[in-house]
């Protein structure tokens, strides 16, 4: 399986979407800000975008 297929499969995980939707409805979903920041930095570096300003 190619990388883009893995990414698409992961993005289209309807079971996980349903789990998060339920957690949001219950008020039990917690966001890990450090994890989100790490993923954002990785994504930006893959695009060649610098998030650091001087």
N, C-alpha and C positions, 0 to 999 in steps of 0.2 A: 504494500500500500504506500502511495506517495505521501509526502508531507502535507500537501494541500488537501488531500483526501482525509487525512487524519484530523486536520484542523476543521474541515467541514463537518466530519462526523461528530467531533466534539462539540461544535457549535450547534448542531442539530439534535442534541441529546434531549429528546422530549421528556424522558423520565426525570432527568435532572431539573429541567425547566418546571415541571409539575411539582417537584419537591420544594424548589425555591418559592414558587407561587404559593404553596401551602404555608411555608414558613412565614412569608410576608403577611398572609392573611391572619396567621396566629400571633404575629408580632415576635416570633422567635428567630428570625433571620438576623445574623450578625455579620457585618462587613469587617474584614481584616484590612485595615487601611494600609498597613505595610505591604501586604501581599499585592494589593491593587497598585500601589506605587511601583513596586518591583516589576510587575507585569507591564505597566505603562512605560517605564523606562526601557525595558527590553523591546517593546513594540516600537518605540521611537528610535531606538538605535538601529533596529532592522530597517527602518525607513530612511535612516540617515539624518534624522532631525535631532537637533540639540535642544534639550529642555533647560540648559544652564544659560543664564544671561549674565552679562557683565555690566 
